[in-house]
Amino acid sequence: MQNAKWNPNNWPTWLLILSPGFLFLLAWVPVSITPLLWVAFVPFIVLVQRFQAAKRWKYYGSLYLSLFVWNLLTTWWVYFASPSGAISMLILNSLFMLIPFITFRFTTTLKWTYRAILFIGIW
């Protein structure tokens, strides 16, 4: 029997929202544990499955917050070039990165494989 702690479906939502940002932070410079790039997408998949049937605000809000944390932790240095540019970049880039998830939610009539291919193509 598997240990229930390691099943991401049992993790609290706040952990699923914060973990991609920290995993992507570890995957890029200066730490550069590159294989974590693949692992960092797992919490997004769990969030999508957890909130697929939820209201739009809960679905999009949790994903947007997770993408915002990712952008904040990996592109914080833009603040030194332009504080207002960094704030607008964080807000808009997180919004643009939400587009594949919006498309994924609206294509529920397609098979999961086709939805995944579409998601990757839009990303």
DSSP file with accessible surface (Angstrom, degrees, kcal/mol):
  #  RESIDUE AA STRUCTURE BP1 BP2  ACC     N-H-->O    O-->H-N    N-H-->O    O-->H-N    TCO  KAPPA ALPHA  PHI   PSI    X-CA   Y-CA   Z-CA
    1    1 A M              0   0  240      0, 0.0     2,-0.1     0, 0.0     3,-0.0   0.000 360.0 360.0 360.0 135.5    0.0    0.0    0.0
    2    2 A Q        -     0   0  173      1,-0.1     2,-0.4     2,-0.0     5,-0.0  -0.416 360.0-103.7 -77.4 151.5    1.3    3.4   -0.9
    3    3 A N    >   -     0   0   92      1,-0.1     3,-1.0    -2,-0.1     4,-0.3  -0.597  24.4-145.3 -74.4 125.0    2.0    6.1    1.6
    4    4 A A  G >  S+     0   0   58     -2,-0.4     3,-1.1     1,-0.2     6,-0.2   0.743  91.5  70.4 -66.7 -22.1   -0.9    8.6    1.4
    5    5 A K  G 3  S+     0   0  157      1,-0.2    -1,-0.2     3,-0.0     5,-0.1   0.847  96.6  51.1 -63.8 -33.6    1.4   11.6    2.2
    6    6 A W  G <  S+     0   0  193     -3,-1.0    -1,-0.2     3,-0.0    -2,-0.2   0.466  83.2 101.9 -88.0   0.2    3.2   11.3   -1.1
    7    7 A N    X   -     0   0   58     -3,-1.1     3,-2.1    -4,-0.3     4,-0.3  -0.751  65.3-150.9 -83.7 114.7    0.0   11.3   -3.2
    8    8 A P  G >  S+     0   0   33      0, 0.0     3,-1.2     0, 0.0    -1,-0.2   0.752  91.5  69.6 -61.3 -21.9   -0.3   14.9   -4.5
    9    9 A N  G 3  S+     0   0   81      1,-0.3    -3,-0.0    -3,-0.0    -2,-0.0   0.745  99.3  49.9 -66.8 -20.8   -4.1   14.6   -4.6
   10   10 A N  G <  S+     0   0   98     -3,-2.1    -1,-0.3    -6,-0.2     3,-0.1   0.451  87.7 108.0 -93.7  -4.4   -4.0   14.7   -0.8
   11   11 A W  S <  S-     0   0   70     -3,-1.2     5,-0.0    -4,-0.3    -5,-0.0  -0.437  79.8-100.7 -72.5 149.2   -1.8   17.8   -0.5
   12   12 A P    >>  -     0   0   59      0, 0.0     4,-1.7     0, 0.0     3,-0.5  -0.335  29.4-116.9 -67.2 153.2   -3.3   21.0    0.7
   13   13 A T  H 3> S+     0   0   52      1,-0.2     4,-2.1     2,-0.2     5,-0.2   0.876 112.6  58.4 -60.3 -40.1   -4.2   23.6   -2.0
   14   14 A W  H 3> S+     0   0  162      1,-0.2     4,-2.1     2,-0.2    -1,-0.2   0.876 105.7  50.5 -61.3 -33.9   -1.7   26.2   -0.7
   15   15 A L  H <> S+     0   0   59     -3,-0.5     4,-2.5     1,-0.2    -1,-0.2   0.899 109.7  50.0 -70.3 -38.1    1.1   23.7   -1.1
   16   16 A L  H  < S+     0   0    0     -4,-1.7    -2,-0.2     1,-0.2    -1,-0.2   0.832 112.2  49.1 -67.6 -31.2    0.1   22.9   -4.7
   17   17 A I  H  < S+     0   0   18     -4,-2.1     4,-0.5    -5,-0.2    -2,-0.2   0.904 119.0  36.3 -74.8 -40.0   -0.1   26.7   -5.4
   18   18 A L  H  X S+     0   0   65     -4,-2.1     4,-1.6    -5,-0.2     3,-0.3   0.809 102.0  72.1 -84.9 -30.1    3.4   27.5   -4.0
   19   19 A S  H  X S+     0   0   19     -4,-2.5     4,-2.7     1,-0.2     5,-0.2   0.859  90.8  55.9 -63.5 -37.6    5.4   24.4   -5.0
   20   20 A P  H  > S+     0   0    0      0, 0.0     4,-2.9     0, 0.0     5,-0.3   0.935 107.1  51.6 -60.6 -40.0    5.7   25.0   -8.8
   21   21 A G  H  > S+     0   0    0     -4,-0.5     4,-2.0    -3,-0.3    -2,-0.2   0.933 113.7  42.6 -60.2 -45.7    7.3   28.4   -8.1
   22   22 A F  H  X S+     0   0  103     -4,-1.6     4,-2.1     2,-0.2    -1,-0.2   0.869 113.7  51.7 -71.3 -34.5    9.9   27.0   -5.8
   23   23 A L  H  X S+     0   0   38     -4,-2.7     4,-1.3     2,-0.2    -2,-0.2   0.913 111.9  46.5 -67.4 -41.3   10.5   24.0   -8.0
   24   24 A F  H  X S+     0   0    3     -4,-2.9     4,-1.2    -5,-0.2    -2,-0.2   0.871 109.1  55.9 -66.7 -35.5   11.1   26.2  -11.0
   25   25 A L  H  < S+     0   0   53     -4,-2.0     3,-0.5    -5,-0.3     6,-0.4   0.929 110.4  44.6 -60.6 -42.6   13.3   28.5   -8.9
   26   26 A L  H  < S+     0   0   70     -4,-2.1     7,-2.4     1,-0.2    -1,-0.2   0.759 108.7  59.1 -72.0 -24.0   15.5   25.4   -8.1
   27   27 A A  H  < S+     0   0    1     -4,-1.3    -1,-0.2     5,-0.2    -2,-0.2   0.722 104.6  54.2 -79.7 -22.1   15.5   24.3  -11.7
   28   28 A W  S >X S-     0   0  108     -4,-1.2     4,-2.1    -3,-0.5     3,-1.0  -0.566  96.1 -25.3-109.5 176.8   17.0   27.5  -13.1
   29   29 A V  T 34 S+     0   0  117      1,-0.3    -1,-0.2     2,-0.2    -2,-0.1  -0.213 116.1  25.4 -56.9 141.3   20.1   29.5  -12.4
   30   30 A P  T 34 S+     0   0  117      0, 0.0    -1,-0.3     0, 0.0    -4,-0.1  -0.999 137.0  28.6 -90.6 -11.0   21.8   29.8   -9.9
   31   31 A V  T <4 S-     0   0   74     -3,-1.0    -2,-0.2    -6,-0.4    -5,-0.1   0.942  80.9-171.5 -77.6 -47.6   20.9   26.3   -8.6
   32   32 A S     <  +     0   0   59     -4,-2.1     2,-1.1    -7,-0.3    -5,-0.2   0.912  21.1 160.9  57.7  55.2   20.2   24.7  -12.0
   33   33 A I    >   -     0   0   81     -7,-2.4     3,-2.0    -5,-0.2     4,-0.2  -0.698  19.5-176.4 -95.3  78.5   18.6   21.3  -11.0
   34   34 A T  T >   +     0   0   80     -2,-1.1     3,-2.4     1,-0.3     4,-0.3   0.792  68.2  66.4 -56.7 -37.9   17.2   21.1  -14.6
   35   35 A P  T >> S+     0   0   93      0, 0.0     3,-1.3     0, 0.0     4,-1.0   0.766  86.5  74.3 -59.4 -17.9   15.2   17.8  -14.2
   36   36 A L  H <> S+     0   0   35     -3,-2.0     4,-2.5     1,-0.3    -2,-0.2   0.695  76.5  77.8 -66.8 -16.5   13.0   19.7  -11.8
   37   37 A L  H <4 S+     0   0   41     -3,-2.4     4,-0.5    -4,-0.2    -1,-0.3   0.875  97.4  44.4 -58.3 -36.3   11.5   21.4  -14.8
   38   38 A W  H X4 S+     0   0  214     -3,-1.3     3,-0.7    -4,-0.3     4,-0.3   0.891 114.1  48.3 -75.2 -38.4    9.5   18.3  -15.5
   39   39 A V  H >< S+     0   0   75     -4,-1.0     3,-1.5     1,-0.2    -2,-0.2   0.831  99.7  68.1 -70.9 -30.9    8.5   17.7  -11.8
   40   40 A A  T 3< S+     0   0    0     -4,-2.5     4,-0.4     1,-0.3    -1,-0.2   0.730  93.1  58.8 -65.7 -21.4    7.4   21.4  -11.4
   41   41 A F  T <> S+     0   0   57     -3,-0.7     4,-1.8    -4,-0.5    -1,-0.3   0.666  85.0  81.2 -81.1 -15.5    4.4   20.9  -13.8
   42   42 A V  H <> S+     0   0   64     -3,-1.5     4,-2.4    -4,-0.3     5,-0.2   0.924  88.1  52.5 -60.0 -45.7    2.9   18.1  -11.7
   43   43 A P  H  > S+     0   0    5      0, 0.0     4,-2.6     0, 0.0    -1,-0.2   0.875 106.7  54.8 -61.0 -31.2    1.2   20.5   -9.2
   44   44 A F  H  > S+     0   0    3     -4,-0.4     4,-2.5    -3,-0.3    -2,-0.2   0.925 108.0  48.7 -63.4 -43.3   -0.4   22.3  -12.1
   45   45 A I  H  X S+     0   0   79     -4,-1.8     4,-2.4     2,-0.2     5,-0.2   0.913 112.0  48.7 -62.9 -42.0   -1.9   19.0  -13.3
   46   46 A V  H  X S+     0   0    8     -4,-2.4     4,-2.9     2,-0.2    -2,-0.2   0.919 110.9  50.4 -65.6 -41.1   -3.2   18.3   -9.9
   47   47 A L  H  X S+     0   0    0     -4,-2.6     4,-2.4    -5,-0.2    -2,-0.2   0.915 110.3  50.2 -61.9 -42.2   -4.7   21.8   -9.5
   48   48 A V  H  X S+     0   0    9     -4,-2.5     4,-0.6     1,-0.2    -2,-0.2   0.937 114.5  43.5 -62.0 -45.4   -6.4   21.4  -12.9
   49   49 A Q  H  < S+     0   0  110     -4,-2.4     3,-0.5     1,-0.2     4,-0.3   0.893 114.2  50.8 -67.9 -38.2   -7.9   18.0  -11.9
   50   50 A R  H  < S+     0   0   78     -4,-2.9     3,-0.3     1,-0.2    -2,-0.2   0.897 121.8  30.5 -66.7 -40.0   -8.9   19.2   -8.4
   51   51 A F  H >< S+     0   0   13     -4,-2.4     3,-0.7    -5,-0.2    -1,-0.2   0.236  84.3 108.3-107.6  15.1  -10.7   22.3   -9.6
   52   52 A Q  T 3< S+     0   0   48     -4,-0.6    -1,-0.2    -3,-0.5    -2,-0.1   0.896  91.7  35.0 -58.4 -40.8  -12.0   21.1  -13.1
   53   53 A A  T 3  S+     0   0  105     -4,-0.3    -1,-0.3    -3,-0.3    -2,-0.1   0.481 102.9  99.2 -93.4  -1.6  -15.5   21.0  -11.8
   54   54 A A  S <  S-     0   0   26     -3,-0.7    -3,-0.1     1,-0.2     5,-0.0  -0.190  87.5 -74.1 -77.9 174.5  -15.2   24.0   -9.5
   55   55 A K     >  -     0   0  174      1,-0.1     4,-2.2     4,-0.1     3,-0.4  -0.261  46.8-108.6 -65.6 157.3  -16.4   27.5  -10.2
   56   56 A R  H  > S+     0   0  165      1,-0.2     4,-3.1     2,-0.2     5,-0.5   0.870 115.7  54.6 -56.7 -42.7  -14.3   29.5  -12.6
   57   57 A W  H  > S+     0   0  227      1,-0.2     4,-2.0     2,-0.2     5,-0.2   0.877 109.9  46.6 -63.5 -36.7  -12.9   31.9  -10.0
   58   58 A K  H  > S+     0   0  125     -3,-0.4     4,-1.8     3,-0.2     5,-0.2   0.915 116.7  44.6 -70.5 -42.6  -11.5   29.0   -7.9
   59   59 A Y  H  X S+     0   0    0     -4,-2.2     4,-1.8     2,-0.2    -2,-0.2   0.979 122.9  34.2 -63.9 -57.2  -10.0   27.2  -11.0
   60   60 A Y  H  X S+     0   0   37     -4,-3.1     4,-2.9     1,-0.2     5,-0.2   0.861 116.7  55.9 -70.9 -34.9   -8.5   30.3  -12.6
   61   61 A G  H  X S+     0   0   35     -4,-2.0     4,-2.5    -5,-0.5     5,-0.2   0.923 108.7  45.6 -65.1 -43.5   -7.6   32.0   -9.3
   62   62 A S  H  X S+     0   0   10     -4,-1.8     4,-2.0    -5,-0.2    -1,-0.2   0.921 117.0  44.9 -67.8 -40.6   -5.6   29.0   -8.0
   63   63 A L  H  X S+     0   0    0     -4,-1.8     4,-2.6    -5,-0.2    -2,-0.2   0.913 113.6  49.8 -69.0 -41.2   -3.7   28.6  -11.3
   64   64 A Y  H  X S+     0   0   62     -4,-2.9     4,-2.7     2,-0.2    -2,-0.2   0.925 110.9  49.6 -63.4 -42.8   -3.1   32.4  -11.7
   65   65 A L  H  X S+     0   0   88     -4,-2.5     4,-2.4    -5,-0.2    -1,-0.2   0.913 111.4  49.3 -63.0 -39.7   -1.8   32.6   -8.2
   66   66 A S  H  X S+     0   0    0     -4,-2.0     4,-2.1     2,-0.2    -2,-0.2   0.921 112.8  46.6 -65.3 -42.8    0.5   29.6   -8.8
   67   67 A L  H  X S+     0   0    0     -4,-2.6     4,-2.6     2,-0.2    -2,-0.2   0.875 110.7  53.7 -66.7 -35.7    1.8   31.2  -12.1
   68   68 A F  H  X S+     0   0   56     -4,-2.7     4,-2.9     2,-0.2    -2,-0.2   0.919 108.2  48.9 -64.7 -43.0    2.2   34.5  -10.3
   69   69 A V  H  X S+     0   0   20     -4,-2.4     4,-2.7     2,-0.2     5,-0.2   0.921 110.9  51.5 -62.0 -43.2    4.4   32.9   -7.6
   70   70 A W  H  X S+     0   0   16     -4,-2.1     4,-1.7     1,-0.2    -2,-0.2   0.949 113.7  43.4 -57.6 -50.1    6.4   31.2  -10.3
   71   71 A N  H  X S+     0   0    6     -4,-2.6     4,-2.1     1,-0.2    -2,-0.2   0.898 113.1  52.2 -64.5 -39.9    7.0   34.5  -12.1
   72   72 A L  H  < S+     0   0   76     -4,-2.9     4,-0.4     1,-0.2    -2,-0.2   0.927 112.9  43.8 -63.0 -43.2    7.7   36.4   -8.9
   73   73 A L  H  < S+     0   0   40     -4,-2.7    -1,-0.2     1,-0.2    -2,-0.2   0.770 121.7  37.5 -76.0 -25.0   10.4   33.9   -7.8
   74   74 A T  H  < S+     0   0   27     -4,-1.7    -1,-0.2    -5,-0.2    -2,-0.2   0.661 125.1  33.5-102.6 -17.3   12.1   33.5  -11.2
   75   75 A T  S >< S+     0   0   28     -4,-2.1     3,-1.4    -5,-0.2     4,-0.3   0.048  73.8 119.4-127.2  28.5   12.0   37.1  -12.5
   76   76 A W  G >   +     0   0  141     -4,-0.4     3,-1.8     1,-0.3     4,-0.3   0.795  65.3  72.7 -60.8 -29.1   12.3   39.2   -9.4
   77   77 A W  G >  S+     0   0  148      1,-0.3     3,-1.3     2,-0.2     4,-0.4   0.687  77.0  76.2 -66.1 -17.0   15.4   40.8  -10.8
   78   78 A V  G X> S+     0   0   32     -3,-1.4     4,-2.0     1,-0.3     3,-1.4   0.800  79.6  74.8 -64.3 -23.2   13.5   42.8  -13.3
   79   79 A Y  G <4 S+     0   0  126     -3,-1.8    -1,-0.3     1,-0.3    -2,-0.2   0.834  87.3  59.5 -57.4 -33.3   12.5   45.1  -10.4
   80   80 A F  G <4 S+     0   0  156     -3,-1.3    -1,-0.3    -4,-0.3    -2,-0.2   0.751 107.4  45.8 -71.0 -22.3   16.0   46.5  -10.5
   81   81 A A  T <4 S-     0   0   90     -3,-1.4    -2,-0.2    -4,-0.4    -1,-0.2   0.897 137.8 -11.8 -82.9 -45.4   15.5   47.7  -14.1
   82   82 A S     X  -     0   0   45     -4,-2.0     4,-2.7     1,-0.1    -1,-0.2  -0.772  53.6-159.0-159.6 109.6   12.1   49.2  -13.6
   83   83 A P  H  > S+     0   0   63      0, 0.0     4,-2.1     0, 0.0     5,-0.2   0.922  99.3  43.8 -59.6 -44.7    9.8   48.7  -10.6
   84   84 A S  H  > S+     0   0   88      1,-0.2     4,-2.3     2,-0.2     5,-0.2   0.887 114.0  51.4 -69.1 -36.0    6.6   49.6  -12.5
   85   85 A G  H  > S+     0   0   24      1,-0.2     4,-2.4     2,-0.2    -1,-0.2   0.879 108.7  51.6 -65.4 -36.6    7.7   47.5  -15.4
   86   86 A A  H  X S+     0   0    4     -4,-2.7     4,-2.6    -8,-0.2    -2,-0.2   0.918 110.2  48.3 -66.9 -41.6    8.4   44.6  -13.1
   87   87 A I  H  X S+     0   0   97     -4,-2.1     4,-2.2     2,-0.2     5,-0.2   0.945 115.1  43.7 -65.0 -46.3    4.9   44.8  -11.5
   88   88 A S  H  X S+     0   0   58     -4,-2.3     4,-2.8     1,-0.2     5,-0.3   0.892 113.2  52.9 -67.4 -35.1    3.1   45.0  -14.9
   89   89 A M  H  X S+     0   0   47     -4,-2.4     4,-2.8    -5,-0.2     5,-0.4   0.925 109.4  49.0 -64.2 -43.0    5.3   42.2  -16.3
   90   90 A L  H  X S+     0   0   17     -4,-2.6     4,-1.6     2,-0.2    -2,-0.2   0.930 115.5  43.1 -62.9 -44.5    4.4   40.0  -13.3
   91   91 A I  H  X S+     0   0   79     -4,-2.2     4,-1.6    -5,-0.2    -2,-0.2   0.951 120.9  39.1 -67.0 -49.2    0.7   40.6  -13.7
   92   92 A L  H  X S+     0   0   85     -4,-2.8     4,-2.9     2,-0.2     5,-0.2   0.896 114.2  52.0 -73.2 -39.8    0.5   40.3  -17.5
   93   93 A N  H  X S+     0   0   57     -4,-2.8     4,-2.3    -5,-0.3    -1,-0.2   0.911 110.4  49.5 -64.2 -39.5    3.0   37.4  -17.9
   94   94 A S  H  X S+     0   0    0     -4,-1.6     4,-0.7    -5,-0.4    -1,-0.2   0.893 111.7  49.9 -64.0 -37.8    1.0   35.4  -15.3
   95   95 A L  H >X S+     0   0   83     -4,-1.6     3,-0.7     1,-0.2     4,-0.6   0.922 110.9  48.1 -66.7 -43.4   -2.1   36.2  -17.2
   96   96 A F  H >< S+     0   0  126     -4,-2.9     3,-1.0     1,-0.2    -2,-0.2   0.872 108.1  55.0 -64.6 -36.0   -0.6   35.2  -20.6
   97   97 A M  H 3< S+     0   0   28     -4,-2.3     4,-0.4     1,-0.2    -1,-0.2   0.684  99.5  63.4 -71.5 -14.7    0.6   32.0  -19.1
   98   98 A L  H <X S+     0   0   10     -3,-0.7     4,-2.1    -4,-0.7     3,-0.5   0.706  80.0  85.4 -79.1 -18.9   -3.0   31.2  -18.0
   99   99 A I  H <X S+     0   0   80     -3,-1.0     4,-2.6    -4,-0.6     5,-0.2   0.884  85.8  51.6 -55.9 -45.2   -4.2   31.1  -21.6
  100  100 A P  H  > S+     0   0    5      0, 0.0     4,-2.3     0, 0.0    -1,-0.2   0.903 110.8  49.6 -60.9 -34.1   -3.3   27.4  -22.1
  101  101 A F  H  > S+     0   0    5     -3,-0.5     4,-1.9    -4,-0.4    -2,-0.2   0.863 109.1  51.7 -71.7 -33.9   -5.2   26.5  -18.9
  102  102 A I  H  X S+     0   0   53     -4,-2.1     4,-1.9     2,-0.2    -1,-0.2   0.941 111.9  46.7 -64.1 -46.6   -8.2   28.5  -20.1
  103  103 A T  H  X S+     0   0   36     -4,-2.6     4,-0.9     1,-0.2    -2,-0.2   0.911 109.2  55.1 -61.4 -41.0   -8.1   26.6  -23.4
  104  104 A F  H  < S+     0   0   16     -4,-2.3     3,-0.5    -5,-0.2    -1,-0.2   0.895 109.0  47.6 -61.2 -39.1   -7.7   23.3  -21.6
  105  105 A R  H >< S+     0   0   41     -4,-1.9     3,-0.6     1,-0.2    -1,-0.2   0.865 110.6  51.1 -71.4 -35.2  -10.9   24.0  -19.5
  106  106 A F  H 3< S+     0   0  144     -4,-1.9     3,-0.3     1,-0.2    -1,-0.2   0.586 101.0  63.9 -79.9  -9.3  -13.0   25.0  -22.6
  107  107 A T  T ><  +     0   0   24     -4,-0.9     3,-1.4    -3,-0.5    -1,-0.2  -0.145  58.8 131.0-105.6  40.9  -12.1   21.9  -24.5
  108  108 A T  T <   +     0   0   80     -3,-0.6    -1,-0.2     1,-0.3    -2,-0.1   0.702  64.3  65.1 -68.1 -18.7  -13.7   19.4  -22.2
  109  109 A T  T 3  S+     0   0  134     -3,-0.3    -1,-0.3     2,-0.1     2,-0.1   0.701  89.3  83.1 -78.2 -17.6  -15.5   17.7  -25.1
  110  110 A L  S <  S-     0   0   76     -3,-1.4    -3,-0.0     1,-0.1     2,-0.0  -0.444  95.1 -92.3 -80.2 158.4  -12.2   16.5  -26.6
  111  111 A K     >  -     0   0  140      1,-0.1     4,-2.3    -2,-0.1     5,-0.2  -0.342  37.8-113.0 -63.3 153.9  -10.3   13.4  -25.5
  112  112 A W  H  > S+     0   0  136      1,-0.2     4,-2.4     2,-0.2     5,-0.2   0.874 116.2  56.1 -60.3 -36.4   -7.8   14.1  -22.8
  113  113 A T  H  > S+     0   0   91      1,-0.2     4,-2.3     2,-0.2    -1,-0.2   0.927 108.9  45.7 -63.1 -44.3   -4.9   13.2  -25.2
  114  114 A Y  H  > S+     0   0  132      1,-0.2     4,-2.5     2,-0.2    -1,-0.2   0.880 111.9  52.2 -66.9 -36.9   -6.0   15.8  -27.7
  115  115 A R  H  X S+     0   0   23     -4,-2.3     4,-2.6     2,-0.2    -1,-0.2   0.902 109.6  49.5 -64.3 -41.2   -6.5   18.4  -24.9
  116  116 A A  H  X S+     0   0   21     -4,-2.4     4,-2.5     2,-0.2    -2,-0.2   0.913 111.2  48.6 -65.4 -41.6   -2.9   17.7  -23.7
  117  117 A I  H  X S+     0   0  108     -4,-2.3     4,-2.5     2,-0.2    -2,-0.2   0.924 112.6  48.8 -64.5 -41.7   -1.5   18.1  -27.2
  118  118 A L  H  X S+     0   0   68     -4,-2.5     4,-2.5     2,-0.2     5,-0.3   0.917 110.1  52.1 -62.6 -41.9   -3.4   21.3  -27.6
  119  119 A F  H  X S+     0   0   37     -4,-2.6     4,-2.4     1,-0.2    -2,-0.2   0.938 111.2  46.1 -59.8 -47.5   -2.2   22.5  -24.3
  120  120 A I  H  < S+     0   0  123     -4,-2.5    -1,-0.2     1,-0.2    -2,-0.2   0.907 111.9  52.1 -63.6 -41.1    1.5   21.8  -25.2
  121  121 A G  H  < S+     0   0   67     -4,-2.5    -1,-0.2     1,-0.2    -2,-0.2   0.898 112.9  43.9 -64.1 -37.8    1.0   23.5  -28.6
  122  122 A I  H  <        0   0   68     -4,-2.5    -1,-0.2     1,-0.2    -2,-0.2   0.874 360.0 360.0 -75.3 -34.2   -0.4   26.6  -27.0
  123  123 A W     <        0   0  111     -4,-2.4    -2,-0.2    -5,-0.3    -1,-0.2   0.932 360.0 360.0 -61.9 360.0    2.2   26.7  -24.3
